[in-house]
Amino acid sequence: MKGRNGRYLGIVLLALSIISCNLSSIVNPQPTPTVVILPPTPENTATPALPPTFPPPAIVFTPTSIPPTFTDTPVDTPTLELPTATFTSTLIPYDPNATPTPPPTIPSGYHTAVPHAAYTRTPTGPAPTARSIANAYAIQFTPSIDGDWSEWPNSEMAAGYVVFGSSNWVGESDLNSSYKVAYDGNYLYLAVKVIDDVYAQNATGYQIYLGDSLEVLFDTNLEGDYYTRGLSQDDFQLGISPGKGSISGSKEAYLWYPAGIRGARPQVVAASQSINGGYVIECAIPWAVFEMAPVSGRHYGFAVSVSDNDNTNQNLQETMISNVSTRRFLNPTTWGDLTLQ
């Protein structure tokens, strides 16, 4: 009996022990383990994560600014309207007096018959009646044309501005000049005293400027196109040879412009005489050469110039002097002023 009770007691004690353990686990539960996710590294992943991609930013184009426009405003006039450009389609003779040879560069895209643009300026008020540069005066007087200007009563005026070939000019003994102007109902008279140490003129016709010679620029409509910086049909360029080969040689006159009527002008009368260090030439130019009749008291555009060649074996224009320091053949606004007194 005792043995059976002992077995029962042992079973009871074992049961109590199991129950006690379960109660202990309930009263003191074990903590739940924490799972940590590590970032990808070469050790724990084969392919690292790539950064996100974004579409390229939009390209914004900023237009360039439009260049400003400029108004061509002359220094000798008040407020002007915007100039307009017109082009002459007539072939005009090349003028080496304005620029050295070879001929002036023609603007790209234009035929050689269009050597320049004529800019017409329209002022807000009436045009002046006279130019303010190189004022010259023609007296009413009819001289004899013999190469001697001693009977002329008016004073001589200087014409010594070097306007072409300044590098060839070595002083007043090389080239210098003065002149007198007169007129009557039939002729414009011009007398020029030229100081020139070497006389060289072997050219004829169109090429007389390639030797010792005179040039007369004449604008018959000064008031009508006062601001026009290009040649028109009322602008004339006349050349006169004092003598081919020598001062006593044959005289010749040639009209270069207007181009439509250019050619020899045998009606121009000229005579010349040698003086110490140079020569004197007198000319009678019919008003018909300038296609006009004289008006006493009126102003005209005017310039008288002298070309020089010191090479007797070659036709050249080495230097030109003028009564107008600003003289440019293609721009009549640079010519002087002549008043018929």
BADO-504837 format. One record per residue (C-alpha): residue number from 1; x, y, z. Coordinates in nm, 2 decimals. Layout:
N
- num, u, v, w
- NUM, X, Y, Z
...
//
This chain:
341
- num, u, v, w
- 1, 0.00, 0.00, 0.00
- 2, 0.28, 0.22, 0.09
- 3, 0.44, 0.15, -0.24
- 4, 0.13, 0.22, -0.44
- 5, 0.09, 0.55, -0.25
- 6, 0.44, 0.64, -0.32
- 7, 0.39, 0.60, -0.69
- 8, 0.08, 0.81, -0.68
- 9, 0.27, 1.08, -0.48
- 10, 0.55, 1.08, -0.74
- 11, 0.30, 1.12, -1.03
- 12, 0.13, 1.41, -0.85
- 13, 0.45, 1.58, -0.78
- 14, 0.55, 1.55, -1.15
- 15, 0.22, 1.69, -1.27
- 16, 0.25, 1.98, -1.03
- 17, 0.60, 2.05, -1.16
- 18, 0.48, 2.07, -1.52
- 19, 0.19, 2.30, -1.43
- 20, 0.43, 2.52, -1.23
- 21, 0.66, 2.56, -1.54
- 22, 0.37, 2.65, -1.77
- 23, 0.25, 2.91, -1.52
- 24, 0.59, 3.05, -1.50
- 25, 0.61, 3.10, -1.87
- 26, 0.28, 3.27, -1.87
- 27, 0.37, 3.51, -1.59
- 28, 0.72, 3.59, -1.74
- 29, 0.68, 3.57, -2.12
- 30, 0.99, 3.57, -2.34
- 31, 1.05, 3.88, -2.57
- 32, 0.97, 3.85, -2.94
- 33, 1.30, 3.86, -3.14
- 34, 1.34, 4.18, -3.37
- 35, 1.41, 4.14, -3.74
- 36, 1.65, 4.41, -3.88
- 37, 1.66, 4.47, -4.25
- 38, 2.01, 4.59, -4.35
- 39, 2.07, 4.83, -4.64
- 40, 2.20, 4.67, -4.96
- 41, 2.58, 4.63, -4.96
- 42, 2.82, 4.44, -5.18
- 43, 2.82, 4.18, -4.91
- 44, 2.44, 4.12, -4.89
- 45, 2.32, 4.19, -5.25
- 46, 2.46, 4.12, -5.60
- 47, 2.31, 4.43, -5.77
- 48, 2.30, 4.77, -5.58
- 49, 2.00, 4.99, -5.62
- 50, 2.03, 5.26, -5.89
- 51, 1.93, 5.62, -5.84
- 52, 1.60, 5.73, -5.98
- 53, 1.60, 5.88, -6.33
- 54, 1.43, 6.21, -6.44
- 55, 1.34, 6.35, -6.78
- 56, 1.59, 6.61, -6.91
- 57, 1.50, 6.97, -6.82
- 58, 1.32, 7.17, -7.09
- 59, 1.55, 7.39, -7.30
- 60, 1.44, 7.75, -7.30
- 61, 1.55, 7.97, -7.60
- 62, 1.59, 8.34, -7.54
- 63, 1.57, 8.54, -7.86
- 64, 1.87, 8.77, -7.93
- 65, 1.80, 9.14, -7.92
- 66, 1.74, 9.32, -8.25
- 67, 2.02, 9.56, -8.33
- 68, 1.92, 9.92, -8.31
- 69, 1.88, 10.13, -8.62
- 70, 2.05, 10.46, -8.68
- 71, 1.94, 10.77, -8.85
- 72, 2.20, 10.94, -9.08
- 73, 2.20, 11.29, -8.94
- 74, 2.44, 11.55, -9.11
- 75, 2.63, 11.78, -8.89
- 76, 2.55, 12.09, -9.09
- 77, 2.17, 12.08, -9.08
- 78, 1.90, 12.07, -8.81
- 79, 1.66, 11.78, -8.74
- 80, 1.62, 11.56, -9.05
- 81, 1.38, 11.30, -9.16
- 82, 1.51, 10.94, -9.21
- 83, 1.71, 10.94, -9.54
- 84, 1.60, 10.72, -9.82
- 85, 1.85, 10.54, -10.05
- 86, 1.82, 10.55, -10.43
- 87, 2.05, 10.40, -10.68
- 88, 2.16, 10.54, -11.02
- 89, 2.17, 10.28, -11.30
- 90, 2.38, 10.49, -11.53
- 91, 2.75, 10.40, -11.58
- 92, 2.96, 10.70, -11.47
- 93, 3.32, 10.74, -11.56
- 94, 3.57, 10.62, -11.30
- 95, 3.71, 10.91, -11.10
- 96, 4.06, 10.84, -10.98
- 97, 4.05, 11.19, -10.83
- 98, 3.83, 11.06, -10.55
- 99, 4.01, 10.75, -10.46
- 100, 4.35, 10.60, -10.57
- 101, 4.36, 10.34, -10.85
- 102, 4.23, 10.07, -10.88
- 103, 3.87, 10.19, -10.90
- 104, 3.65, 10.21, -10.59
- 105, 3.52, 9.88, -10.45
- 106, 3.17, 9.82, -10.58
- 107, 2.92, 9.70, -10.31
- 108, 2.85, 9.33, -10.32
- 109, 2.55, 9.24, -10.53
- 110, 2.57, 9.55, -10.76
- 111, 2.68, 9.58, -11.11
- 112, 2.98, 9.81, -11.18
- 113, 2.73, 10.05, -11.34
- 114, 2.61, 10.14, -10.98
- 115, 2.92, 10.28, -10.81
- 116, 2.75, 10.46, -10.53
- 117, 2.42, 10.52, -10.35
- 118, 2.27, 10.87, -10.35
- 119, 2.13, 10.96, -10.01
- 120, 1.86, 11.23, -10.02
- 121, 1.81, 11.42, -9.70
- 122, 1.49, 11.62, -9.66
- 123, 1.53, 11.89, -9.39
- 124, 1.23, 12.02, -9.19
- 125, 1.29, 12.37, -9.33
- 126, 1.39, 12.52, -9.67
- 127, 1.73, 12.44, -9.80
- 128, 2.00, 12.71, -9.78
- 129, 2.07, 12.91, -10.09
- 130, 2.45, 12.88, -10.05
- 131, 2.72, 12.64, -9.93
- 132, 2.92, 12.75, -9.63
- 133, 3.25, 12.61, -9.76
- 134, 3.50, 12.75, -10.01
- 135, 3.31, 13.05, -10.12
- 136, 3.42, 13.18, -10.47
- 137, 3.29, 13.48, -10.66
- 138, 3.26, 13.53, -11.04
- 139, 3.26, 13.89, -11.15
- 140, 3.09, 14.02, -11.46
- 141, 3.38, 14.06, -11.69
- 142, 3.49, 13.94, -12.04
- 143, 3.86, 13.87, -12.05
- 144, 4.07, 13.79, -12.35
- 145, 4.17, 13.43, -12.36
- 146, 4.54, 13.43, -12.42
- 147, 4.70, 13.28, -12.11
- 148, 4.77, 13.61, -11.95
- 149, 4.55, 13.70, -11.65
- 150, 4.71, 14.03, -11.57
- 151, 4.41, 14.22, -11.70
- 152, 4.17, 14.05, -11.46
- 153, 4.05, 14.30, -11.20
- 154, 3.95, 14.05, -10.93
- 155, 4.18, 13.90, -10.67
- 156, 4.31, 13.55, -10.71
- 157, 4.18, 13.28, -10.47
- 158, 4.38, 12.99, -10.33
- 159, 4.34, 12.63, -10.45
- 160, 4.61, 12.44, -10.27
- 161, 4.44, 12.18, -10.06
- 162, 4.58, 11.83, -10.14
- 163, 4.28, 11.61, -10.19
- 164, 4.44, 11.31, -10.36
- 165, 4.79, 11.16, -10.36
- 166, 4.92, 11.34, -10.05
- 167, 5.21, 11.09, -10.03
- 168, 5.33, 11.21, -10.37
- 169, 5.31, 11.58, -10.28
- 170, 5.65, 11.72, -10.16
- 171, 5.56, 12.09, -10.12
- 172, 5.43, 12.40, -10.29
- 173, 5.71, 12.40, -10.55
- 174, 5.59, 12.06, -10.65
- 175, 5.23, 12.17, -10.70
- 176, 5.03, 12.47, -10.59
- 177, 4.76, 12.69, -10.76
- 178, 4.54, 12.99, -10.74
- 179, 4.25, 13.10, -10.96
- 180, 4.01, 13.37, -11.07
- 181, 3.65, 13.34, -11.20
- 182, 3.44, 13.57, -11.43
- 183, 3.13, 13.54, -11.64
- 184, 2.91, 13.70, -11.90
- 185, 2.59, 13.60, -12.08
- 186, 2.78, 13.34, -12.30
- 187, 3.07, 13.20, -12.09
- 188, 3.20, 13.11, -11.75
- 189, 3.56, 13.22, -11.75
- 190, 3.83, 13.05, -11.55
- 191, 4.20, 13.15, -11.51
- 192, 4.43, 12.93, -11.31
- 193, 4.80, 12.99, -11.21
- 194, 4.97, 12.66, -11.15
- 195, 5.31, 12.62, -10.98
- 196, 5.45, 12.29, -11.11
- 197, 5.81, 12.19, -11.13
- 198, 5.76, 11.92, -11.40
- 199, 5.50, 11.95, -11.68
- 200, 5.38, 11.62, -11.80
- 201, 5.07, 11.57, -12.02
- 202, 5.06, 11.31, -12.29
- 203, 4.71, 11.18, -12.26
- 204, 4.40, 11.27, -12.46
- 205, 4.03, 11.24, -12.44
- 206, 3.88, 11.05, -12.15
- 207, 4.23, 11.01, -12.00
- 208, 4.35, 11.37, -11.98
- 209, 4.33, 11.35, -11.60
- 210, 4.63, 11.12, -11.62
- 211, 4.85, 11.42, -11.67
- 212, 4.88, 11.79, -11.57
- 213, 4.52, 11.92, -11.61
- 214, 4.23, 12.11, -11.47
- 215, 3.90, 11.98, -11.34
- 216, 3.58, 12.19, -11.29
- 217, 3.29, 12.05, -11.08
- 218, 2.97, 12.25, -11.13
- 219, 2.62, 12.19, -10.97
- 220, 2.36, 12.39, -11.16
- 221, 2.08, 12.32, -10.91
- 222, 2.24, 12.39, -10.57
- 223, 1.92, 12.48, -10.39
- 224, 1.71, 12.20, -10.54
- 225, 1.94, 11.91, -10.43
- 226, 2.13, 12.08, -10.15
- 227, 2.13, 11.77, -9.93
- 228, 2.18, 11.51, -10.21
- 229, 2.50, 11.32, -10.15
- 230, 2.50, 11.15, -10.49
- 231, 2.55, 11.28, -10.85
- 232, 2.25, 11.38, -11.05
- 233, 2.20, 11.51, -11.40
- 234, 2.26, 11.87, -11.30
- 235, 2.61, 11.79, -11.17
- 236, 2.90, 11.83, -11.42
- 237, 3.26, 11.72, -11.42
- 238, 3.47, 11.89, -11.69
- 239, 3.84, 11.83, -11.76
- 240, 4.08, 12.07, -11.94
- 241, 4.43, 11.99, -12.07
- 242, 4.67, 12.30, -12.08
- 243, 4.85, 12.14, -12.38
- 244, 4.95, 11.80, -12.50
- 245, 5.33, 11.74, -12.48
- 246, 5.40, 12.10, -12.36
- 247, 5.23, 12.42, -12.26
- 248, 5.23, 12.53, -12.62
- 249, 5.07, 12.20, -12.73
- 250, 4.71, 12.15, -12.84
- 251, 4.44, 12.22, -12.58
- 252, 4.15, 11.98, -12.51
- 253, 3.84, 11.96, -12.29
- 254, 3.64, 11.65, -12.20
- 255, 3.31, 11.62, -12.01
- 256, 3.31, 11.30, -11.79
- 257, 2.98, 11.36, -11.62
- 258, 2.68, 11.34, -11.67
- 259, 2.76, 11.00, -11.83
- 260, 2.48, 11.02, -12.08
- 261, 2.64, 11.32, -12.25
- 262, 3.01, 11.26, -12.18
- 263, 3.26, 11.33, -12.45
- 264, 3.50, 11.59, -12.60
- 265, 3.39, 11.96, -12.57
- 266, 3.58, 12.14, -12.85
- 267, 3.36, 12.45, -12.79
- 268, 3.57, 12.52, -12.47
- 269, 3.83, 12.78, -12.55
- 270, 4.17, 12.76, -12.37
- 271, 4.51, 12.93, -12.39
- 272, 4.81, 12.89, -12.17
- 273, 5.15, 13.05, -12.11
- 274, 5.46, 12.94, -11.92
- 275, 5.57, 13.13, -11.62
- 276, 5.86, 13.09, -11.37
- 277, 5.80, 12.76, -11.20
- 278, 5.47, 12.67, -11.38
- 279, 5.21, 12.81, -11.61
- 280, 4.89, 13.01, -11.64
- 281, 4.58, 12.88, -11.83
- 282, 4.27, 13.08, -11.92
- 283, 3.94, 12.91, -12.03
- 284, 3.61, 13.02, -12.17
- 285, 3.34, 12.75, -12.10
- 286, 3.01, 12.81, -12.28
- 287, 2.71, 12.79, -12.05
- 288, 2.57, 12.54, -12.29
- 289, 2.83, 12.29, -12.16
- 290, 2.65, 12.30, -11.83
- 291, 2.31, 12.31, -12.00
- 292, 2.20, 12.63, -11.83
- 293, 2.18, 13.01, -11.86
- 294, 2.35, 13.23, -11.59
- 295, 2.15, 13.41, -11.33
- 296, 2.32, 13.70, -11.16
- 297, 2.33, 13.67, -10.78
- 298, 2.26, 13.30, -10.78
- 299, 2.47, 13.04, -10.61
- 300, 2.61, 12.72, -10.77
- 301, 2.80, 12.42, -10.65
- 302, 3.16, 12.47, -10.76
- 303, 3.51, 12.33, -10.72
- 304, 3.83, 12.38, -10.93
- 305, 4.11, 12.13, -10.90
- 306, 4.45, 12.07, -11.06
- 307, 4.60, 11.72, -11.13
- 308, 4.97, 11.67, -11.14
- 309, 5.20, 11.41, -11.31
- 310, 5.57, 11.43, -11.27
- 311, 5.65, 11.13, -11.49
- 312, 5.69, 11.24, -11.85
- 313, 5.71, 10.88, -11.98
- 314, 5.39, 10.75, -11.82
- 315, 5.03, 10.87, -11.80
- 316, 4.96, 10.90, -11.42
- 317, 4.76, 11.11, -11.18
- 318, 5.00, 11.14, -10.89
- 319, 4.85, 11.43, -10.70
- 320, 4.54, 11.66, -10.70
- 321, 4.49, 11.99, -10.52
- 322, 4.17, 12.19, -10.50
- 323, 4.01, 12.51, -10.37
- 324, 3.79, 12.29, -10.15
- 325, 3.95, 12.08, -9.88
- 326, 3.65, 11.85, -9.85
- 327, 3.63, 11.78, -10.23
- 328, 3.49, 11.43, -10.32
- 329, 3.37, 11.39, -10.68
- 330, 3.08, 11.15, -10.59
- 331, 2.94, 11.38, -10.32
- 332, 2.83, 11.73, -10.43
- 333, 2.77, 11.83, -10.07
- 334, 3.15, 11.84, -10.04
- 335, 3.19, 12.09, -10.32
- 336, 3.22, 12.47, -10.27
- 337, 3.00, 12.76, -10.36
- 338, 3.02, 13.00, -10.65
- 339, 2.83, 13.32, -10.66
- 340, 2.78, 13.52, -10.98
- 341, 2.83, 13.87, -10.87
//
